[in-house]
Amino acid sequence: MARKYLITAAAAVCIIILASVPQCCQSFTTTMHEVHPTISISKRRNASQQLQMIFRDLVSNDEIDLRVSITSIEKKDEFEKFLQEDDRLCAIKFYAPFCKACKAFGKKFRKLAIDRGDPINSIGEVARHGDARFGEIDFSSKLVKELGIKKFPTVLIYRGSEKLSEITCKNDAIEKITAEMDSHLTLR
């Protein structure tokens, strides 16, 4: 937790420095050339770029502050596009926001998505590509009826447009989902 705050503070300092470097360069150009004629504008720009790279490395390598990439799907065309995006497994959670079991399961599903999916770092880049992609569909979507989902939460696992399994989530659901995903990954 302390590392997270340290990185956040360092990021804030870098942002302040990066924001002020161009202004300083413009306002002190003549003064700098009088005092240090060898320091050119291009060297100051390079320093700004180096600070940006340091900031990016500092924030993007932070494995502690990973956010999850779970695609929210609302329409049938979004659903089909999500399934066809690549050849990885797709785990899609069907949930109701007011459902206590869905909320409890949602936390475990997010953890699974970080472990097995594409976690996103604090600057919005994919930190690493996982072996599955994760999506979620709200109970109010027309897709719920079209796909025949009757209980919440439920997870469907797909590869492409082929439905591999349907798991109605209970206490041991994450273990079942993980085992199901592992079995389909080894068959590949």
PASEBA-1860 file (N, C-alpha, C; in nm, 3 decimals):
! residues 188
1> MARKYLIT> 0.083/-0.118/0.000/0.000/0.000/0.000/0.088/0.125/0.000 ~ 0.196/0.123/0.078/0.286/0.238/0.084/0.350/0.262/-0.052 ~ 0.382/0.155/-0.125/0.443/0.169/-0.257/0.347/0.239/-0.353 ~ 0.218/0.207/-0.340/0.118/0.268/-0.427/0.114/0.419/-0.405 ~ 0.118/0.463/-0.278/0.117/0.606/-0.248/0.246/0.673/-0.294 ~ 0.358/0.604/-0.278/0.486/0.657/-0.322/0.486/0.676/-0.473 ~ 0.434/0.579/-0.545/0.428/0.590/-0.691/0.334/0.702/-0.732 ~ 0.220/0.715/-0.662/0.127/0.822/-0.693/0.192/0.958/-0.668
9> AAAAVCII> 0.265/0.972/-0.559/0.334/1.098/-0.530/0.441/1.127/-0.634 ~ 0.517/1.024/-0.671/0.621/1.042/-0.773/0.559/1.080/-0.907 ~ 0.445/1.020/-0.938/0.376/1.053/-1.063/0.329/1.197/-1.061 ~ 0.279/1.244/-0.948/0.234/1.383/-0.937/0.350/1.479/-0.956 ~ 0.464/1.447/-0.896/0.584/1.531/-0.913/0.626/1.533/-1.060 ~ 0.625/1.418/-1.125/0.663/1.412/-1.267/0.568/1.495/-1.352 ~ 0.439/1.489/-1.321/0.342/1.566/-1.398/0.368/1.716/-1.382 ~ 0.395/1.758/-1.259/0.424/1.899/-1.234/0.549/1.941/-1.310
17> ILASVPQC> 0.652/1.859/-1.304/0.776/1.891/-1.375/0.752/1.896/-1.525 ~ 0.681/1.796/-1.577/0.655/1.793/-1.721/0.572/1.911/-1.767 ~ 0.480/1.954/-1.683/0.396/2.068/-1.720/0.475/2.198/-1.719 ~ 0.576/2.206/-1.631/0.650/2.332/-1.619/0.771/2.340/-1.711 ~ 0.822/2.226/-1.760/0.942/2.229/-1.845/0.925/2.313/-1.970 ~ 0.818/2.297/-2.049/0.804/2.379/-2.169/0.793/2.528/-2.138 ~ 0.722/2.564/-2.027/0.710/2.704/-1.990/0.845/2.761/-1.949 ~ 0.920/2.686/-1.872/1.052/2.731/-1.829/1.143/2.750/-1.950
25> CQSFTTTM> 1.136/2.655/-2.041/1.222/2.663/-2.160/1.191/2.788/-2.241 ~ 1.064/2.822/-2.252/1.027/2.939/-2.332/1.062/3.069/-2.260 ~ 1.036/3.076/-2.131/1.055/3.202/-2.060/1.202/3.230/-2.029 ~ 1.284/3.128/-2.018/1.424/3.150/-1.984/1.520/3.122/-2.100 ~ 1.469/3.118/-2.220/1.554/3.087/-2.334/1.668/3.187/-2.347 ~ 1.637/3.312/-2.343/1.744/3.412/-2.362/1.839/3.411/-2.242 ~ 1.786/3.397/-2.122/1.871/3.393/-2.003/1.964/3.273/-2.008 ~ 1.912/3.158/-2.045/1.992/3.035/-2.050/2.104/3.048/-2.154
33> HEVHPTIS> 2.072/3.109/-2.267/2.175/3.124/-2.370/2.283/3.222/-2.326 ~ 2.247/3.321/-2.246/2.348/3.415/-2.196/2.438/3.348/-2.094 ~ 2.376/3.269/-2.003/2.454/3.204/-1.897/2.522/3.078/-1.947 ~ 2.446/2.992/-2.017/2.498/2.865/-2.068/2.469/2.855/-2.217 ~ 2.553/2.913/-2.300/2.524/2.911/-2.443/2.526/2.772/-2.505 ~ 2.579/2.672/-2.435/2.587/2.537/-2.493/2.457/2.459/-2.476 ~ 2.367/2.502/-2.387/2.241/2.430/-2.365/2.140/2.479/-2.469 ~ 2.108/2.390/-2.559/2.015/2.427/-2.666/1.872/2.387/-2.631
41> ISKRRNAS> 1.778/2.437/-2.708/1.638/2.403/-2.688/1.615/2.254/-2.711 ~ 1.685/2.196/-2.806/1.667/2.053/-2.833/1.711/1.968/-2.715 ~ 1.816/2.010/-2.644/1.859/1.934/-2.526/1.754/1.943/-2.416 ~ 1.690/2.060/-2.403/1.585/2.074/-2.303/1.464/1.990/-2.341 ~ 1.433/1.981/-2.469/1.323/1.895/-2.514/1.354/1.749/-2.487 ~ 1.482/1.711/-2.511/1.522/1.573/-2.481/1.506/1.543/-2.333 ~ 1.538/1.640/-2.248/1.522/1.620/-2.104/1.375/1.600/-2.070 ~ 1.289/1.676/-2.135/1.144/1.661/-2.114/1.098/1.523/-2.159
49> QQLQMIFR> 1.146/1.476/-2.273/1.109/1.343/-2.322/1.161/1.234/-2.228 ~ 1.282/1.253/-2.174/1.335/1.155/-2.081/1.252/1.149/-1.953 ~ 1.208/1.265/-1.905/1.120/1.266/-1.788/0.989/1.194/-1.816 ~ 0.934/1.214/-1.936/0.812/1.145/-1.973/0.833/0.994/-1.976 ~ 0.946/0.949/-2.029/0.976/0.805/-2.034/0.991/0.748/-1.893 ~ 1.058/0.823/-1.805/1.074/0.777/-1.667/0.938/0.765/-1.600 ~ 0.853/0.864/-1.620/0.718/0.862/-1.564/0.640/0.742/-1.615 ~ 0.645/0.718/-1.746/0.574/0.604/-1.806/0.623/0.472/-1.748
57> DLVSNDEI> 0.756/0.456/-1.737/0.811/0.333/-1.681/0.770/0.316/-1.535 ~ 0.774/0.425/-1.462/0.739/0.421/-1.320/0.597/0.374/-1.300 ~ 0.506/0.429/-1.379/0.364/0.397/-1.362/0.327/0.266/-1.432 ~ 0.379/0.241/-1.551/0.335/0.123/-1.626/0.392/-0.007/-1.571 ~ 0.499/-0.003/-1.495/0.555/-0.126/-1.439/0.498/-0.158/-1.302 ~ 0.400/-0.084/-1.258/0.343/-0.104/-1.126/0.241/-0.217/-1.129 ~ 0.282/-0.337/-1.091/0.194/-0.453/-1.091/0.091/-0.447/-0.979 ~ 0.116/-0.363/-0.878/0.023/-0.355/-0.765/-0.106/-0.284/-0.806
65> DLRVSITS> -0.095/-0.185/-0.892/-0.209/-0.099/-0.925/-0.274/-0.141/-1.057 ~ -0.291/-0.270/-1.079/-0.353/-0.315/-1.203/-0.504/-0.305/-1.195 ~ -0.562/-0.260/-1.303/-0.707/-0.256/-1.315/-0.746/-0.365/-1.413 ~ -0.867/-0.405/-1.403/-0.913/-0.519/-1.481/-0.977/-0.471/-1.612 ~ -0.961/-0.554/-1.713/-1.024/-0.526/-1.842/-1.141/-0.621/-1.861 ~ -1.260/-0.574/-1.822/-1.383/-0.650/-1.843/-1.471/-0.565/-1.934 ~ -1.501/-0.619/-2.049/-1.581/-0.546/-2.147/-1.729/-0.554/-2.113 ~ -1.793/-0.439/-2.107/-1.937/-0.435/-2.083/-2.008/-0.448/-2.218
73> IEKKDEFE> -2.094/-0.547/-2.229/-2.161/-0.578/-2.356/-2.310/-0.551/-2.340 ~ -2.367/-0.476/-2.435/-2.508/-0.441/-2.425/-2.591/-0.491/-2.543 ~ -2.533/-0.497/-2.661/-2.608/-0.533/-2.781/-2.553/-0.659/-2.846 ~ -2.634/-0.720/-2.931/-2.595/-0.845/-2.997/-2.471/-0.826/-3.086 ~ -2.463/-0.714/-3.158/-2.346/-0.692/-3.244/-2.218/-0.673/-3.161 ~ -2.230/-0.610/-3.043/-2.115/-0.598/-2.952/-2.071/-0.736/-2.903 ~ -2.170/-0.820/-2.873/-2.145/-0.956/-2.826/-2.070/-1.036/-2.932 ~ -2.119/-1.032/-3.055/-2.055/-1.106/-3.165/-1.915/-1.052/-3.193
81> KFLQEDDR> -1.899/-0.921/-3.190/-1.768/-0.860/-3.212/-1.670/-0.903/-3.103 ~ -1.717/-0.905/-2.978/-1.634/-0.946/-2.865/-1.586/-1.090/-2.883 ~ -1.676/-1.179/-2.925/-1.639/-1.319/-2.942/-1.540/-1.340/-3.056 ~ -1.551/-1.261/-3.161/-1.467/-1.279/-3.280/-1.337/-1.199/-3.277 ~ -1.315/-1.122/-3.171/-1.198/-1.033/-3.165/-1.066/-1.107/-3.182 ~ -1.049/-1.220/-3.115/-0.932/-1.305/-3.135/-0.968/-1.448/-3.095 ~ -0.869/-1.538/-3.096/-0.901/-1.680/-3.075/-0.887/-1.725/-2.929 ~ -0.875/-1.632/-2.836/-0.867/-1.670/-2.695/-1.004/-1.707/-2.640
89> LCAIKFYA> -1.003/-1.772/-2.525/-1.129/-1.803/-2.457/-1.195/-1.673/-2.413 ~ -1.327/-1.673/-2.409/-1.404/-1.558/-2.362/-1.493/-1.605/-2.247 ~ -1.478/-1.544/-2.131/-1.565/-1.573/-2.017/-1.658/-1.454/-2.001 ~ -1.788/-1.479/-2.009/-1.886/-1.371/-2.004/-1.978/-1.393/-1.885 ~ -1.981/-1.293/-1.799/-2.062/-1.298/-1.677/-2.196/-1.230/-1.703 ~ -2.304/-1.297/-1.664/-2.438/-1.241/-1.669/-2.477/-1.212/-1.525 ~ -2.518/-1.090/-1.497/-2.541/-1.050/-1.359/-2.657/-0.951/-1.349 ~ -2.704/-0.933/-1.226/-2.803/-0.830/-1.194/-2.739/-0.740/-1.088
97> PFCKACKA> -2.734/-0.610/-1.111/-2.663/-0.521/-1.019/-2.721/-0.518/-0.877 ~ -2.848/-0.550/-0.860/-2.911/-0.548/-0.728/-2.894/-0.680/-0.653 ~ -2.844/-0.782/-0.718/-2.830/-0.917/-0.662/-2.707/-0.927/-0.573 ~ -2.727/-0.966/-0.445/-2.614/-0.978/-0.352/-2.516/-1.086/-0.395 ~ -2.567/-1.198/-0.444/-2.479/-1.306/-0.490/-2.395/-1.260/-0.609 ~ -2.456/-1.178/-0.696/-2.384/-1.125/-0.813/-2.272/-1.031/-0.770 ~ -2.299/-0.949/-0.669/-2.197/-0.857/-0.618/-2.081/-0.933/-0.557 ~ -2.112/-1.033/-0.477/-2.006/-1.115/-0.414/-1.925/-1.189/-0.521
105> FGKKFRKL> -1.996/-1.246/-0.618/-1.927/-1.317/-0.725/-1.848/-1.220/-0.812 ~ -1.898/-1.100/-0.831/-1.831/-1.000/-0.915/-1.688/-0.971/-0.870 ~ -1.665/-0.967/-0.739/-1.530/-0.943/-0.686/-1.437/-1.057/-0.725 ~ -1.484/-1.180/-0.713/-1.403/-1.296/-0.749/-1.379/-1.301/-0.900 ~ -1.480/-1.263/-0.977/-1.468/-1.261/-1.123/-1.364/-1.157/-1.166 ~ -1.364/-1.040/-1.100/-1.265/-0.936/-1.131/-1.124/-0.986/-1.100 ~ -1.108/-1.056/-0.989/-0.977/-1.111/-0.952/-0.932/-1.212/-1.057 ~ -1.024/-1.298/-1.101/-0.993/-1.395/-1.205/-0.954/-1.324/-1.335
113> AIDRGDPI> -1.024/-1.215/-1.366/-0.993/-1.138/-1.487/-0.854/-1.075/-1.479 ~ -0.813/-1.033/-1.362/-0.677/-0.978/-1.346/-0.575/-1.089/-1.364 ~ -0.602/-1.206/-1.302/-0.508/-1.318/-1.308/-0.498/-1.381/-1.447 ~ -0.611/-1.396/-1.514/-0.613/-1.473/-1.639/-0.635/-1.388/-1.765 ~ -0.678/-1.263/-1.745/-0.712/-1.177/-1.858/-0.604/-1.076/-1.892 ~ -0.647/-0.961/-1.939/-0.557/-0.853/-1.979/-0.566/-0.740/-1.877 ~ -0.483/-0.743/-1.771/-0.488/-0.634/-1.674/-0.436/-0.504/-1.737 ~ -0.491/-0.394/-1.692/-0.454/-0.263/-1.744/-0.386/-0.186/-1.632
121> NSIGEVAR> -0.272/-0.123/-1.665/-0.202/-0.045/-1.563/-0.267/0.091/-1.545 ~ -0.210/0.173/-1.457/-0.273/0.299/-1.421/-0.271/0.404/-1.531 ~ -0.198/0.381/-1.640/-0.202/0.477/-1.751/-0.282/0.423/-1.869 ~ -0.357/0.314/-1.846/-0.450/0.265/-1.946/-0.394/0.171/-2.050 ~ -0.274/0.121/-2.029/-0.214/0.027/-2.125/-0.230/-0.116/-2.073 ~ -0.240/-0.210/-2.165/-0.246/-0.351/-2.127/-0.110/-0.390/-2.072 ~ -0.108/-0.435/-1.945/0.018/-0.470/-1.879/0.074/-0.601/-1.933 ~ -0.014/-0.696/-1.958/0.026/-0.824/-2.018/-0.098/-0.889/-2.078
129> HGDARFGE> -0.079/-0.967/-2.182/-0.192/-1.036/-2.246/-0.212/-1.170/-2.177 ~ -0.335/-1.194/-2.136/-0.368/-1.319/-2.069/-0.415/-1.424/-2.168 ~ -0.458/-1.536/-2.115/-0.504/-1.645/-2.201/-0.656/-1.642/-2.220 ~ -0.724/-1.539/-2.168/-0.868/-1.527/-2.187/-0.908/-1.380/-2.185 ~ -1.027/-1.353/-2.238/-1.085/-1.219/-2.231/-1.213/-1.228/-2.151 ~ -1.249/-1.121/-2.086/-1.362/-1.122/-1.995/-1.462/-1.015/-2.032 ~ -1.590/-1.051/-2.024/-1.698/-0.959/-2.054/-1.809/-0.976/-1.953 ~ -1.901/-0.880/-1.953/-2.016/-0.889/-1.863/-2.139/-0.830/-1.931
137> IDFSSKLV> -2.252/-0.890/-1.900/-2.379/-0.848/-1.957/-2.480/-0.832/-1.843 ~ -2.539/-0.714/-1.836/-2.640/-0.681/-1.736/-2.770/-0.756/-1.765 ~ -2.845/-0.789/-1.661/-2.969/-0.867/-1.676/-3.073/-0.796/-1.763 ~ -3.066/-0.665/-1.773/-3.166/-0.590/-1.849/-3.144/-0.595/-2.000 ~ -3.032/-0.650/-2.043/-3.002/-0.660/-2.186/-3.093/-0.766/-2.252 ~ -3.129/-0.741/-2.375/-3.210/-0.837/-2.452/-3.133/-0.967/-2.476 ~ -3.001/-0.959/-2.471/-2.917/-1.078/-2.492/-2.944/-1.187/-2.389 ~ -2.981/-1.147/-2.269/-3.006/-1.244/-2.162/-3.116/-1.342/-2.205
145> KELGIKKF> -3.224/-1.288/-2.258/-3.333/-1.376/-2.305/-3.292/-1.454/-2.429 ~ -3.223/-1.389/-2.521/-3.181/-1.456/-2.645/-3.089/-1.574/-2.617 ~ -3.004/-1.561/-2.516/-2.910/-1.668/-2.483/-2.966/-1.767/-2.382 ~ -3.087/-1.742/-2.334/-3.153/-1.837/-2.245/-3.100/-1.838/-2.103 ~ -3.049/-1.727/-2.054/-2.998/-1.719/-1.917/-3.115/-1.700/-1.822 ~ -3.126/-1.791/-1.725/-3.239/-1.785/-1.632/-3.196/-1.755/-1.489 ~ -3.071/-1.783/-1.453/-3.023/-1.761/-1.317/-2.903/-1.667/-1.319 ~ -2.891/-1.590/-1.210/-2.779/-1.497/-1.197/-2.704/-1.525/-1.070
153> PTVLIYRG> -2.575/-1.511/-1.068/-2.486/-1.490/-1.182/-2.460/-1.619/-1.257 ~ -2.438/-1.606/-1.386/-2.404/-1.719/-1.472/-2.286/-1.676/-1.559 ~ -2.197/-1.770/-1.585/-2.083/-1.743/-1.673/-2.088/-1.840/-1.791 ~ -2.075/-1.783/-1.911/-2.064/-1.863/-2.033/-1.920/-1.852/-2.081 ~ -1.866/-1.966/-2.123/-1.731/-1.966/-2.178/-1.740/-2.000/-2.327 ~ -1.678/-1.916/-2.408/-1.680/-1.931/-2.553/-1.538/-1.936/-2.607 ~ -1.525/-1.996/-2.723/-1.407/-1.979/-2.809/-1.465/-1.949/-2.946 ~ -1.440/-1.827/-2.993/-1.506/-1.782/-3.115/-1.656/-1.778/-3.089
161> SEKLSEIT> -1.734/-1.828/-3.180/-1.879/-1.828/-3.161/-1.929/-1.958/-3.100 ~ -1.837/-2.048/-3.067/-1.875/-2.177/-3.009/-1.885/-2.168/-2.857 ~ -2.002/-2.199/-2.805/-2.023/-2.200/-2.660/-1.965/-2.330/-2.605 ~ -1.868/-2.317/-2.514/-1.801/-2.435/-2.459/-1.866/-2.483/-2.329 ~ -1.909/-2.388/-2.246/-1.973/-2.429/-2.121/-2.055/-2.316/-2.060 ~ -2.147/-2.356/-1.972/-2.231/-2.262/-1.898/-2.224/-2.301/-1.751 ~ -2.188/-2.206/-1.667/-2.172/-2.234/-1.524/-2.260/-2.137/-1.446 ~ -2.357/-2.193/-1.372/-2.437/-2.112/-1.281/-2.356/-2.099/-1.153
169> CKNDAIEK> -2.334/-1.978/-1.112/-2.236/-1.952/-1.007/-2.291/-1.972/-0.867 ~ -2.221/-2.057/-0.794/-2.248/-2.082/-0.653/-2.117/-2.060/-0.578 ~ -2.101/-2.120/-0.461/-1.982/-2.096/-0.379/-1.851/-2.133/-0.446 ~ -1.849/-2.245/-0.518/-1.725/-2.293/-0.579/-1.715/-2.256/-0.727 ~ -1.785/-2.153/-0.769/-1.794/-2.118/-0.912/-1.659/-2.081/-0.972 ~ -1.580/-2.004/-0.901/-1.450/-1.961/-0.957/-1.362/-2.082/-0.983 ~ -1.362/-2.178/-0.892/-1.283/-2.299/-0.913/-1.332/-2.375/-1.036 ~ -1.464/-2.383/-1.051/-1.521/-2.451/-1.168/-1.484/-2.377/-1.298
177> ITAEMDSH> -1.494/-2.246/-1.295/-1.461/-2.165/-1.414/-1.314/-2.182/-1.449 ~ -1.228/-2.175/-1.349/-1.084/-2.191/-1.371/-1.054/-2.330/-1.428 ~ -1.115/-2.434/-1.370/-1.093/-2.571/-1.419/-1.144/-2.586/-1.563 ~ -1.259/-2.527/-1.591/-1.316/-2.534/-1.725/-1.225/-2.461/-1.825 ~ -1.176/-2.345/-1.787/-1.086/-2.271/-1.875/-0.957/-2.349/-1.899 ~ -0.902/-2.406/-1.791/-0.779/-2.486/-1.804/-0.800/-2.605/-1.897 ~ -0.914/-2.671/-1.884/-0.938/-2.788/-1.969/-0.948/-2.748/-2.117 ~ -1.006/-2.633/-2.146/-1.018/-2.588/-2.285/-0.886/-2.533/-2.338
185> LTLR> -0.802/-2.483/-2.248/-0.670/-2.434/-2.293/-0.577/-2.550/-2.327 ~ -0.589/-2.660/-2.252/-0.502/-2.775/-2.278/-0.546/-2.850/-2.406 ~ -0.675/-2.843/-2.440/-0.725/-2.908/-2.561/-0.680/-2.835/-2.686 ~ -0.643/-2.713/-2.673/-0.608/-2.629/-2.787/-0.488/-2.673/-2.856
END
